[in-house]
Structures are given as structure tokens and as C-alpha cells.
Amino acid sequence: MLSMIKQQGAAADSRRGQALLLNISAGKGLQNVLKTNLGPRGTLKMLVGGGGDIKLTKDGKVLLHEMQIQHPTAALIARTATAQDDITGDGTTTNVITIGELLKQSERYLQENIHPRIIAEGFELAKDRCLAFLEEFKQTSQDTLDRELLISIAKTSLRTKLPADLADQLTEQVVDALLLIHKPEQPLDLFMVEIMTMQHRTDGHSSLIKGLVLDHGTRHPDMPKKLTNCFILTCNVSLEYEKTEVNANFLYKDHETRSRMIDGEHKLVAAKCRQIIELKNHVCDTPDKNFVVINQKGIDPICLDMLAKAGIMGLRRAKRRNMERLTLACGGTAMNSLEDLTPDCLGHADLVYEQTLGEEKYTFVEGVKNPFSCTVLIKGPTKHQIEQIKDALRDGLRAVKNTIEDKCVVPGGGAFQIAAYSDLMKFKETVTGRTKLGIQAFADALLVVPKTLAQNSGFDPMDTIIKLQEEYAKGHIVGLDVESGEPMDPVSEGIFDQYSVLKQVYRSSPVIASQLLLIDEIIKAGKGMRGSSVPEGQE
């Protein structure tokens, strides 16, 4: 690059060369940071916060969000990659290393005085061809609601973020959670899967609760801690005396007047409480039936005492999102008033119990019928380990969701990249002129994924690529076996990528790489950059 600047000599060309050199080095620098994380054999990064907080992760999105990136070009690439995660939930690291490799491959041609515009045009042609080939390469024959296929998808995603034994244990929980909340012909709502954390025991005790786990317990010592065969009333009713909405002062002549006022307030609240107790007595006609009240608003001590004497478990100040999930999990209707209380508005659960862990209380609602909401309970010995599992779990849920919505899968382990490289080489022969150099650069950049997988697994990248290409030339779909370094059939091994993730990666990365190649000068902006682009007085 520097030799190119010296050869051309002109000041404008020199500036353009310097801007290009800056952008390419930023792309390659970010690529070198993240490429060691790729795949199940990738290494971890330790993030240390200003307050000494520690986070261990290999998730590209977490790294790019938490890292301090000073370079403007690197920050632009990071924003593109995190947008990829926001859209599809995965593929962040692949996006960054693909952009870095596109810039790296372009550098060879820029040193030979090929104009960046020609390379960018080649990228555009190659991108369209690559996306068209992805449509042919994807497999639509498999049933994307098949549990075994979804387990393979979740395992492929989770193993890139967590140790294999832990990933395998979480895999079934992720798939079962999404199959529980799946409704035909309706979009999947991941908010119906609650992720609850408990710093407790080891990371091998995480579990899927087909119901709900609430992060608070009862507020009365005499209330039952465990109930079976429960009717559940979910309500948003204030069972405490509320202050007036306007500032008001009450003036009393004597203490008797004040006592009558307080008694009146208590009677109002107690009347509401008695309505609940009457409903409980009506539906719980045998001793084996029990009653639980989960209220979004407060319950005052007098009401708590009344509920406890009636054998009712009462929880107050439940989160709004849990109220929505409760009706989906247990059935029934969330009540905003106690005037229309009927047995039809009650949900049902086989078991409701409270568990205390240190100073924290948790309430489990289990054994619900037809649950369309559930909770994945993560247990781990340390805070950073819980966070690592939580981040991976979110990616696993998104991976399974993408597959169900895409209704297709793509063979993984670098299989698509090997096949797309071969297809682009054939396509290059049909293109005339120097534009084919951009197609060649794009094709070479595609191979960065299998190369990096091989490198992170301790194998020679070039030897591995040659083996994979030779096997593909025989007519087989091949991916890399990260255990042996040999070619393998990803479909029979159950290693799949997500169609929507690959589509997004190879749609966005060439666009960003082209834009960075076409930057010929980096200029520091003034204060007015965020406002209008038109100078004052010239509107």
C-alpha cells in the first residue's frame, strides 16, 4: 500500500491511499481480535470493567458491545455486526471476520493500482450471485418443527458459546421451551420464555420449568409455602388503602373521628378481600383443593392476615410481564376488578411452592395445562458464569426461532462457504474485464470461515481447505470436522447453520467493505454535524 502511494506521487492520491490504509488496517485489526472466538473450539476473552467487574465470553455481540473501540472505522464495523445480532440473533463474529477478509483481499489488488470502484463493482456482482446460490443450497425438504433437527440447530449455536457438556444440557431445554410456546401460523414471541437466574450450586443444574418462576415470595409468615392442585387468581386490584390523587388534608376533632375514618378505610379493603375468600370457599369444596392470589398491586398487612387465616397463598407486586405470562401458562383471565369474580376467571396449576435461597425468595408455579409460557432457570456458582450462560441461551433461542420461521436449514461447518467459492469461480469465467478481480477477492474472502475454524481447532488452514475442496469436487456437500480436521457430511452429523443469518452476513458485509474501500479521505467533522447539513443563512 505504501509503495502504491509513493509510485503515484500526487498529493490527492497519497491522501486516498492513507485513508484506505487506515480503513483496511482497522478492519484487519478487529478481525484479528474476534477470529480466535469463532466455532466450538474458539478461545475466550476476558472483559474487565472500570470497577473491576470481570466477564468471560466468546460471544461476538457481547464483546463488541462491551469493548472500548476508539477507531471510527472499527466502530462502524462493530455497529454493523451488532445490528446483525439485533436482526437475526447470531453471526456477529462471522460478519466481522468477513468484512476484515474482504478488505484484506482487496489490499492485494489495490497495491497493483486497481481502482477501488472496480473492486466494489465486483463485490456487488459476487454478492448477488452468492445470495442466489444460497437459495439453491438451502434445504427445504426437512421439517423445521422436527425436535431432532431443532436440537441439532440449538447444539450448533450453543457449542460456539459454551463448553460442549453444558451446551448439550441446555440444548433440549431451549428446544422444548420454544416448542411449548409455538402456536401455528403465529409469530414466536420470545418474551414468553422467561430467563431466571439463581446463583446457586453448579452450572449443571439449569432446568426448564413448564410454568413460571417469580423472583419474590409471600409476605406473611403464616401463609402456606407449598400448595398442590391450586386455583390461581391473577389480578391487578389494589388491596391496600390508596392515597388520594390530589393533595388533601384531613382535620379531626378528636381521636374517635380519626378511628372511624381508619376503620372505614379498612372496611373498604377488607370487603375486597372477603370477595376473594368467598370465591375460594366456593371453588375449593374439598380439602385437596387450594387457592393462590397473585396481584400486580399491593396487599396491606390486614389483607395478608385475612388471606393467611383462609389458607390462601398471596403474592403482591408481581411484575407486569409475569402477569401476561401467568394467564398464558395457567389459563384464566387477569382481573382488573373484583366485581365480576367467577370460577371461569381462575387459572390452574398442579403445584405452587416457595423456595428461599439466602435472602432471596422464589415462587415456582408448575404443572400447568397447555402452557404457552415457560421459564428457563439458570443456576451457576458465579455471577460471570451465569451471565455467560444467559447470553448463550438467548442466542440459542433465536437460532431455533430463526429455523422455525425460515422453514429451511443450511448445512454448517463451512459447507456453504466451500460450495459458494466453487460456484463463484465458475461465475467469474462468465464475467469480462477487471471486475472479475472483485469477484475473485469476494470468493477468497468466503473461505475465511472454514480457514478460521481449522486454525482455531489446531489444524493447518491451507491443507484443510484443499481437502475440503477436493472432496466437494467429487460431488459431496462437505464441512470441517473440528475434532479430526477431516472433511465430514454436516447433514448426517447434524451440524446446521441458519439461513437468515447467512443471508444477512453476505448481504451486509460486502456493502460495508465497498463503502470503506471508496472512502478517499477521513475528515474531522465540526459541531454542526448532528444538525442540518445546510449552513445557517443558506436555507
Disulfide bonds with the S-S distance in Angstrom:
none
